[in-house]
Amino acid sequence: MILGTMMMLTGATGLFGMSIAPEVFKYIKNRKRSKKDVELTLDEQYTQFFSNLGIIDPKTDWIKAVGEVEKHEFYSKVSFYLSDTLSVADFKKHEETIRQKLRVDNLEIYYENGRMIFRSRVSELPIIPYEFEKTPKNLIPLGINLDGDVTSWDVKKDPHAMIIAGTGGGKSNLLNCIIDHIINNSPKSKLFLIDMKNGIELGIYQNVRNVVAYAEDLQGAKLVIAKIEEEFKARVQVMKEAGYRDFSKYVNDKPNTTMKRAYIIIDEFPDLNDDEDAMDSLIELIRKVRAVGMHILLASQRATVDSIPSSLKNNVYCKIGMKMSDAHNSNLLIGRDGLEKLNAGESISIIDTKEVFFKAYLIEDSVIEETVKKFAKLDSEVNSNEPISSKVTKLF
């Protein structure tokens, strides 16, 4: 769409045609052009366009399109070579202005193989049913990207993650996909679950063998957080005595160790703000538990300055944004608008420091129920007389 737009500046009909980009065509067609404009080469038109936006200086900078636009099933892409005086960051910081000028609903600008890439989605990805497939222990599949490839959360690169979505945005579905994969892919991994919605979302998993601690209210959450701190200290001691500081190296050298990765999953985590000590403890855990193979996944329908402390947000690098109600909340999470324009299940996320678009898998209730049944604790492991929030198995 971008290259097609630029070609229209020269008087051509464009590679995309009016049927794909009617608003862009209308904008360019109505633009007043001089004879000199029409005589400019394509690359000169690019230079003029970005110069008019104050992004480049034609006296010192140049930009050159690489070949023709790449048209894919779900997106269109154009590549540029830049002069040494320019960087992708120069364009990235003007991304919203460029998007508005081109009148496209979505635009990604990023670096790839020595080139600057402009990419725009042109159609919606299909719904892909979730099916468990075994992966390396550090990878958790989330959905499918625009190329049809799997987008995953790699806990080695992003030890902690955050999912934020408005009502109906797909947060609960994605949470269930992640939990189902962890249970099936890593049966010996530990799960610490806190569901601040009184167990509506995560309660179904409370008697799964992986779950060593579960809570569904603030008081229970504080007990679980205390158990997490206990687990952390025990892991530190074991690794210290063995002479290790890195969990991945420790488990690689000791494949028979009983110490596996652990996951702390908290739904509606902003409710912990009601107890300052609880939120402070969570933030402290986020800062230190990655070293011992413990990973925190936070989820919420709220993305406000008050609900997400900056000290927490700044230490969670993987930010999975789904459909939100407005551009302001989108900016708070991913640094730009766009989440408010998504459909349910779609995501614009920051994964491994890169912006990624994907559509989450859709998990059926029957799949969840089958997993819960398959990995249920034995009757002897469940004590119905004991508060569920204090049920914790032995460490490791």
C-alpha positions in Angstrom: 0.0 0.0 0.0 2.8 2.4 0.8 4.7 1.9 -2.5 1.4 2.1 -4.4 0.7 5.4 -2.7 4.1 6.8 -3.7 3.6 5.7 -7.3 0.3 7.5 -7.4 2.3 10.6 -6.6 4.0 10.3 -9.9 0.7 10.0 -11.7 0.7 6.2 -12.0 -2.3 4.1 -10.9 -0.2 2.3 -8.2 0.6 -1.3 -7.6 -2.3 -1.8 -5.3 -5.1 -0.2 -7.2 -8.1 1.7 -6.0 -10.0 -1.3 -4.8 -7.4 -2.0 -2.1 -6.6 1.6 -1.0 -9.5 3.9 -2.0 -8.9 6.4 0.7 -5.2 6.7 -0.1 -6.0 7.0 -3.8 -8.6 9.7 -3.1 -6.0 11.6 -1.0 -3.3 11.5 -3.7 -5.7 12.1 -6.6 -7.0 15.3 -5.0 -3.5 16.5 -4.1 -2.4 19.5 -6.2 0.6 18.6 -8.3 2.9 20.7 -10.5 4.5 19.6 -13.7 7.8 19.4 -11.9 6.3 16.9 -9.4 5.1 14.6 -12.2 8.6 14.6 -13.8 10.3 13.4 -10.6 11.6 9.9 -10.4 10.1 7.5 -7.9 12.9 7.8 -5.4 12.8 11.6 -5.7 9.1 11.3 -4.9 9.9 9.3 -1.8 12.6 11.9 -0.8 10.1 14.7 -1.3 7.4 13.0 0.6 9.5 12.4 3.7 11.2 15.8 3.4 7.8 17.4 3.5 7.1 15.5 6.8 10.4 16.9 8.2 12.0 13.4 8.4 14.8 13.8 5.9 17.0 16.5 4.5 17.3 16.1 0.7 20.7 17.9 0.8 22.3 15.2 2.9 19.9 12.2 3.0 18.6 9.8 0.4 16.1 6.9 0.4 15.8 4.2 -2.3 13.0 1.6 -2.7 14.2 -2.0 -3.1 12.3 -3.6 -6.0 8.5 -3.5 -6.1 5.9 -3.9 -3.4 5.6 -7.4 -1.9 2.0 -8.4 -1.9 1.1 -11.2 0.5 -2.2 -12.7 1.5 -2.6 -10.7 4.6 -0.2 -7.7 4.2 1.7 -5.6 1.7 5.4 -4.7 2.3 8.0 -2.4 0.8 11.7 -2.2 1.6 14.0 0.8 1.5 17.7 1.3 1.5 18.7 4.4 3.6 21.8 6.7 3.4 24.3 6.5 6.2 22.9 9.7 7.5 19.5 8.1 8.2 18.3 5.3 10.5 15.0 3.4 10.9 14.6 5.2 14.2 14.3 8.5 12.3 11.1 7.2 10.6 9.9 5.1 13.5 9.5 8.2 15.7 7.2 9.7 13.0 5.3 6.5 12.5 1.9 7.9 13.5 2.4 11.0 11.3 3.3 8.8 8.3 0.3 6.5 8.9 -2.1 9.4 9.1 -0.7 11.0 5.9 -1.1 7.8 4.1 -4.5 7.3 5.6 -3.9 3.6 6.5 -5.4 2.0 9.7 -2.2 0.2 10.4 1.5 0.6 9.6 4.6 -1.1 10.9 8.1 0.3 10.4 11.0 -1.9 11.3 14.6 -3.0 10.4 15.2 -6.3 8.6 18.3 -7.5 6.8 19.9 -4.1 6.4 16.7 -2.5 5.1 13.9 -0.4 6.5 10.5 -2.1 6.1 7.1 -0.6 5.8 4.3 -3.1 6.2 0.5 -2.7 6.2 -2.1 -5.3 6.9 -4.7 -5.7 4.1 -7.0 -8.5 5.4 -7.9 -10.3 8.7 -6.1 -13.5 9.7 -8.3 -16.6 10.0 -9.2 -18.1 13.3 -6.8 -21.0 14.1 -8.0 -23.6 16.7 -5.5 -24.3 19.5 -4.0 -27.7 19.4 -1.2 -28.8 21.7 2.2 -29.4 20.0 5.3 -30.1 21.9 7.9 -27.3 21.9 11.3 -26.6 23.6 10.5 -25.9 27.3 11.3 -22.2 26.9 8.8 -21.6 24.1 5.1 -21.0 24.6 3.1 -20.6 21.4 0.7 -17.6 21.3 -0.8 -17.6 17.8 0.0 -17.0 14.1 1.6 -14.0 12.6 1.0 -12.4 9.2 3.4 -14.9 7.5 1.5 -17.8 8.9 4.4 -18.6 11.3 3.9 -19.3 15.1 4.5 -16.4 17.4 5.9 -17.6 20.8 6.8 -16.2 24.1 10.4 -17.2 24.7 11.0 -17.1 28.5 14.8 -17.1 27.9 14.6 -13.8 26.1 11.6 -12.3 27.9 11.4 -13.9 31.4 8.2 -12.2 32.3 5.1 -11.1 30.3 2.0 -9.0 30.6 -1.3 -9.4 28.7 -3.6 -6.4 28.6 -7.0 -6.5 26.8 -10.3 -4.8 27.2 -13.5 -6.7 27.7 -14.0 -9.2 24.9 -10.5 -8.6 23.6 -9.3 -12.2 24.0 -7.3 -12.1 27.2 -9.0 -15.1 28.9 -8.7 -17.2 25.8 -5.0 -16.5 25.4 -4.4 -17.1 29.1 -6.0 -20.5 28.7 -3.9 -21.3 25.7 -0.7 -20.5 27.6 -1.7 -22.5 30.7 -2.8 -25.5 28.7 0.5 -25.5 26.8 2.6 -25.3 30.0 0.7 -28.2 31.6 1.0 -30.4 28.6 4.5 -29.4 27.5 6.1 -29.3 31.0 4.2 -31.6 33.3 6.8 -31.2 36.0 6.8 -27.4 35.9 5.2 -25.6 38.8 2.3 -23.3 38.5 1.4 -20.6 41.1 -2.0 -19.2 40.2 -3.7 -16.1 41.6 -7.1 -15.2 40.2 -8.3 -11.9 41.6 -11.7 -12.5 39.9 -12.7 -14.9 42.6 -11.6 -17.9 40.6 -13.8 -17.2 37.5 -10.8 -17.6 35.1 -8.3 -19.8 36.7 -10.3 -21.8 39.2 -10.7 -24.7 36.9 -7.0 -25.4 37.2 -6.7 -25.4 41.0 -6.5 -29.2 41.3 -4.2 -29.8 38.4 -0.9 -31.6 39.5 1.3 -28.7 38.3 -0.5 -26.2 40.5 1.3 -25.9 43.8 -0.4 -22.8 45.1 -3.7 -21.1 44.2 -5.6 -18.1 45.4 -8.7 -16.2 44.4 -8.7 -13.2 46.8 -6.3 -10.7 48.3 -5.5 -12.6 51.5 -4.9 -15.8 49.6 -2.7 -13.9 47.1 -0.5 -12.7 50.0 -0.1 -16.3 51.1 0.8 -17.5 47.6 3.3 -14.7 47.2 4.9 -15.7 50.5 5.2 -19.3 49.1 6.8 -17.9 45.9 9.4 -16.1 47.9 10.0 -19.3 49.8 10.5 -21.2 46.6 12.8 -18.5 45.3 15.1 -18.6 48.3 15.2 -22.4 48.2 16.3 -22.3 44.5 18.9 -19.7 45.2 20.4 -21.9 47.9 20.5 -25.0 45.8 22.1 -23.2 42.8 24.6 -21.4 45.1 25.7 -24.6 46.7 26.2 -26.1 43.3 28.2 -23.1 42.1 25.7 -21.7 39.6 24.2 -18.3 39.0 22.2 -19.0 35.8 19.2 -21.4 35.7 19.6 -22.4 32.1 23.2 -23.4 32.6 22.3 -25.2 35.8 19.6 -27.4 34.2 21.7 -28.0 31.1 24.5 -29.4 33.2 22.2 -31.3 35.5 19.4 -32.7 33.3 18.2 -35.0 36.1 17.5 -32.1 38.5 14.0 -32.0 40.0 14.2 -28.2 39.8 12.1 -27.2 36.7 10.8 -23.9 35.4 8.0 -22.4 37.5 5.3 -20.0 36.3 3.5 -17.4 38.4 0.2 -16.4 36.7 -1.9 -13.6 38.1 -5.2 -12.5 36.5 -6.3 -8.9 37.3 -3.0 -8.2 39.1 -3.9 -4.5 39.6 -6.1 -5.6 42.4 -2.9 -6.2 44.4 -2.7 -2.4 44.6 -5.2 -2.6 47.4 -2.4 -3.9 49.6 0.8 -2.0 49.2 3.0 -4.7 50.6 1.5 -7.3 48.2 2.3 -5.1 45.1 5.7 -4.2 46.4 6.5 -7.9 46.9 5.3 -8.7 43.4 7.5 -6.0 41.9 10.5 -7.3 43.9 9.9 -10.9 42.7 9.7 -9.6 39.1 13.2 -8.1 39.5 14.9 -11.2 40.8 13.2 -14.6 40.1 14.2 -14.9 36.5 17.7 -16.0 37.7 16.2 -19.2 39.2 13.9 -20.2 36.4 10.7 -18.6 37.6 8.6 -16.6 35.2 5.7 -14.2 35.9 2.7 -13.7 33.6 0.4 -10.8 34.5 -3.0 -10.2 33.0 -5.6 -7.5 33.2 -8.4 -5.6 31.5 -7.0 -2.3 32.8 -4.1 -0.3 31.4 -3.9 2.9 33.3 -1.1 4.7 35.1 -2.8 4.0 38.4 -3.3 0.3 37.8 0.1 -0.5 36.5 3.0 0.9 38.5 5.9 2.1 36.3 8.4 0.1 38.4 6.4 -3.0 37.4 5.8 -2.1 33.8 9.5 -1.2 33.2 10.6 -4.7 34.4 8.2 -6.7 32.2 9.6 -6.5 28.7 7.1 -8.7 26.9 3.9 -6.7 26.5 1.0 -8.5 24.8 -1.6 -5.9 23.8 -5.0 -6.9 22.6 -8.1 -4.9 21.7 -8.6 -1.9 24.0 -11.3 0.7 24.3 -9.2 3.8 23.3 -5.8 5.0 22.0 -4.7 6.4 25.3 -4.6 2.9 26.9 -2.9 1.6 23.8 -0.1 4.2 24.2 0.4 3.3 27.8 1.1 -0.3 27.0 2.9 -0.3 23.6 3.9 3.3 23.2 1.5 4.1 20.3 -2.1 3.8 19.3 -3.5 0.8 17.4 -4.8 -1.6 20.0 -8.2 0.2 19.9 -8.5 -0.8 16.2 -7.9 -4.5 16.6 -10.5 -7.2 16.4 -11.0 -9.7 19.2 -8.1 -12.1 19.4 -5.6 -9.9 17.5 -2.5 -8.5 19.2 0.1 -5.9 18.7 2.9 -6.9 21.1 6.4 -6.1 22.1 8.2 -9.5 22.1 12.0 -9.7 22.3 12.2 -5.9 22.0 10.4 -6.1 18.6 6.8 -5.1 17.7 4.9 -8.1 16.5 1.3 -8.6 15.2 -0.4 -11.9 15.7 -3.7 -13.5 16.1 -4.1 -15.8 19.1 -5.2 -19.4 18.8 -8.7 -20.1 19.9 -9.0 -22.8 22.6 -12.3 -24.7 23.1 -13.7 -25.4 26.6 -13.6 -29.1 25.8 -9.8 -28.9 25.3 -9.3 -27.2 28.7 -11.6 -29.7 30.4 -9.7 -32.6 28.8 -6.3 -31.2 30.1 -7.7 -30.6 33.6 -9.0 -34.2 33.7 -5.8 -35.7 32.3 -3.5 -33.9 34.8 -5.8 -33.9 37.8 -4.3 -34.5 41.3 -4.9 -37.8 42.9 -7.6 -37.8 45.7 -4.9 -38.2 48.2 -3.2 -35.0 47.1 -6.4 -32.9 47.6 -7.5 -31.9 51.1 -10.9 -30.4 50.8 -10.8 -29.2 54.4 -7.8 -27.0 53.9 -8.1 -23.5 52.3 -7.1 -23.9 48.7 -4.9 -20.8 48.9 -2.5 -22.6 51.3 -2.2 -25.9 49.5 1.4 -26.1 48.5 3.4 -29.2 47.7 7.1 -29.6 48.7 9.6 -27.3 47.1 10.9 -28.6 43.7 
